[in-house]
């Protein structure tokens, strides 16, 4: 807490006894209450608004990277490195928008007009600079449809879409990514057509869009691109989760497919969670049982992995993949037991 500078008038008044407080105890209580009700740190409210080896893949890093980037932009207010005229003033906090998932910080260079922003189905005319060629968005005016099209499948497309959904018409912004310094990415939203929020779509429209995403994800998975496939499965799943009960049975298939992608991406904890959700609805779902077993083995939970593989073999005794994985888990368990026994001998021998 910062302290106010000494006031000469207050020093002269210190001679007055504490009788003023004793005469007005209710005023003292009111002042204390007001002090406690004041917000402690308004800067945190600014950070809360709402969105792998190449530069774009670093967008999957944690939100700590974004926080560090924001702090770097704001500068160090605790140290003085010269006169105020020589120091560069940071941009106003209102001109910075950190994406909640930590993938980038948007810095508004030119404010747009109006309050409307692109929604699902909005056709956006975008000018961009600093993007790689593979992003498909060049310095020329490019038309992109929010929520539709394969342009959203890669990491750059995902970042661009998140940014566009926060921009007003005519706005120019700079995307600052966590990690090593690189040329800034600039986007200008020249214009866009009206769109709709997902809650405005009919159930049949959501199911149709989800099927398109599902099919696209399967195509990408078979082509050996689990990362882009996972994005498609995730978007399809988010659409179906908004349907009224009982929901679509396709959700279990999507979660099982998403788990397969997450295993290939080295995310066994997320794969296990998705398999858990599938097995809550279908306890004998073979693929979910097998993939959860693989995930548990990767996490070192050998007993749980063994139980899942045995369930698979009880339902399908000729399942060769489950037989092989169970054998690996048994061997791994024996090695762990041997190491434990050796350690105990050294400890008590």
N, C-alpha and C positions, 0 to 999 in steps of 0.2 A: 504494500500500500504506500502510495506517495504521501509525503507530509507537506503541509503548506508552509511557506516562509514565515518567519517570525513577524508579528505585527506589533509595532510600538504601542498602539492603542491598547492591545490586549495585555501588554506587559504592565501598563499603568493600572489596569483593572485587576491584576492579580492580588492587589492588596485587599480587595474585598473578600470577606470571609466566605466560607462555604455555605453561608446561610441562604444564599440565593437558591441553591439546589434543594436545601432542606425546606425552604418556603414553597417551592414549586416542584414537588416530587412528580406530579403528573406530567409536567412539561418535560422533565428528564426522561420519563418512560416513553413519551411520544417521540422524542428525538431519537432515542435508541431504536425504537421500532422502525422509524423511517430509515435509519441508517442500515438496518439489516435487510430492508426490502429493496435496496438499490441493487441493480444487476452488477455482478462481479466482473464479467469480462464480455463485452459486446463483440469482440473480435471473433469469438467462436460462432456467433450467429451468422457471420458472413461466410463461414466455411461450410455451412450446412445446406444451402439450397441444392435442388435437384438439377446425371448420366452416369520371336521368340528369339531369335538371334539377330534379326534385322531391327532397325530402329523402331518399327511399329510394334514388334512383338513385345517390347518392353512395356507396352501399355498394360500388360497383365500383372505388373508388379503391384505391391501393396500400396495402400493409400499413404503410407509414411513417406514414400518418395515424393508424392504430390505436396504433402505438408512441408517437406524440406524445400521444395521448389518455391512454394509460396513465401516461405520465410526468406529465401534468398532474394526474391524480388522486392520484398518490403525493406530490406536492408537492416542494419544493426543500429537500433536506436539507443543502445546503452553506451556506445563509444563515440567519441568525437574525433574526426580525422581532418579537421580544418574548419574554416569558416562555413557558415550555412550557405553562402553564395557559391562555394566551390563544390558542395555536395549535390548529387543528383537526387531529386525528390522522387520517391516511389509513386507509381500510379495509384489513384484512389482505390480503396478496397472494393468499391462498387463496380469498378471496371474489370475485376478479376473474378472468374467463376471456376473453381476447382471441381472437376467431375467427381461425383461421390465415390466411384470405384477406383480413383487414383490414376486413371489412364492419361490424363492431361489437365492442363490449366488453360482456360480460355481467357485471353486478354482482349478486351474490346478496344479496337483502334478507332473505328467510326461507328457511332450509334445509328441504329436503324430507326424507322418510324413505325408507329402503330404498336399494338400490343399482341397481335396475332403471331403465331409461330407455326412452322410446318408440322403437320400431323400425318397419320397413316394415309397414304395415297396422294399426298401433296407432290406435285411435279415442281422440282426446284431447279432454277437456273443458277449455276454456281461458277464463280471464277476462283481459281486456286493457283498457288505458287508454292514451290518447295516440296511438292509431293513426288515420290518416285514414279517412273513411267508405268510400272505394273499396277498402280492404283487405278489407272483408267481415267483420272481426273487431271486435266492439263490446264495451262494458262488460258486456253480458249474457253468460251462459255460451254459448260457441260450440263446436260439435263439429267437429273437423278430423281427417282421416285422413292419417297420415304416408305420403308416397309416392304418394298417389292423389288425384285431383281437380283441377279447374281453379283452385282457390284458390291453388295454388303457382306459377301462371304469372307473376304480376307480382313486382316487386322486394320488396314487403312480405311477400308469401307466402313467398318464398324465405328471407328473414331469419327469419321466425317459425318455419319448419320447422327451420332450422339450430339455432335456440335450443332448440326443444322437444326435439330429439334429445340435448341435453346436460342436461336437467332431470330431477329425481326427483319423485315424486308429492308434491304439497303445496308444492312450491318456488315462491317468488315472486322474480322477478328484474327488473332494470331494464336495458334496452338503451340503450347510449350510442353514438351514431353519430358518425363523424368529420365535420368541417366546422363550419359555423356552429352556435351554440348554439340549441337548440329544446327544447320540452317533452319530458321523458323518456317513453319507452315502457315500460310495465310489463306483464309477463305473469305469470299464475299458472296453474300446471298443477294443476287440481283433481283430475283422475284420468285414467287411460288404461288401455286394454286391452292384453294381451300382443301383441307383434308378432314379426317374424322378421327376421334379418339377410339380406342379399341372397344370401350363400353358402348359406343354408338352402333357397332356392327351387330347384325343379326347373327344368331347362332349358326345358321347355315353358311354365312360368309366367313365366320371364324374357322369353321371346320374345313372349308375349301382352301383358305390360306394355309392352314396347318398341314393339309395334305400336300400342298405344293412344297412347303418347307421340308416336310418329311421325305418326300421323293428326292429333293435336291440334296439333302443330307446323306441319304443312302448312296446316291451317285458319287458324292465326294468321298465317302468312306471307302467305297470299292475302288476309287481311284487312288487310294493311299493318302488321303488328306484328312486325318481324324480331327484336326483343329477346326477346320472350316465346317466339317460335318457336325461337330459339337455345337457350333453356333446355330446352324439350321435346326437341329433337334431342340435346342433350348428355346428358340423363337417359336417353334411349333407348340412346344409344351406350355409356354406362357399364354398363348392364345387359347388353348384348350382348358387351362386352369380357370379361366374366367367364365366358363359355361356353367349353368345352373346344375344342381345335382340331378341325376347321379354322375353326370359328366360323360366324357367320351372314353370308351375302353381303349382307345388308341394311346392313352397316356401311359399305360404300362409298357407298351412296345417302345415308346419314345424314351422312357426312363431306362429301359434295358439297353437300348442302343446308345444312349448317352453314357451309360456306365462303360460300355465297350470302348468308346472314344477316350474316356477319362483314364482307363487303364493304359492305353497306348501313350497317353500324354504324361504318364507318371503321376497321376492323381488318385491313388488307391482309396484314400479316405472319402473322396467325393463319390467314387464308384460304389463303394460299400453303402453309402447313404442312399443312393438311387436304387440300388438293389433291395435295400430294406423296404423302401416304399413300394416296390413292385411286389415283394413277397408278402406285404401286408394285405394286398388285394388277391394275390394268387400264390399261396404257400408252396405250390409244386411247380412253379415256373422254372424250368430246367436251366435256361440261359442265365436267369438272375441268380440261381443258386450257384452255378458254376463260376460266374464272374465275381460274385461275392467271396467265394472261396479263394480265387486268385488274389483278390484285393486283401483279404485277411492274411494270406501268406506273405504278401509284400509288406504288410504292416507288422509282421512278426507274430501275429496271433495264430499260432500253429494249431492249437486245439480247435478254434473256431473254423479254421480252414479245413481241417480234417473232417469235422462234422458236416460241413456243406458238401464236400466231395462225396462223402458216404451217402448223403441224401440223394445226390444225383445218381449214384450207382444203384441205389435201391430202386429208383424210378426207371433207370435205363442202365441195366447191368453191362451192356456192351459199349457204353460211352468211353471211347478210347482216350479222349482228351482228359476226362475226369480221372481215369486210371493213371495216366502219366503224371498229372499234377499231384494226385494223392501219394504216388510213389516218391516224388520229389519232397513233399512235406514230411513224409516219414523219415527219409534220409536226413533232412535238415533237423528234425527233432532229435534223432540219435546223436548227431554232432553236437547239438546243444547240451544234451545230457552228458556226453563225454567231457565236454569242457567244464560243465558244472562239477562233475565228479572229480576231475583233476584239480580244480580250484579248491574243493573241500579238503582234498588230501594234503595240499600244500598248507592250508590253513590250520588243520588239526594234526598233521603228521609230525 
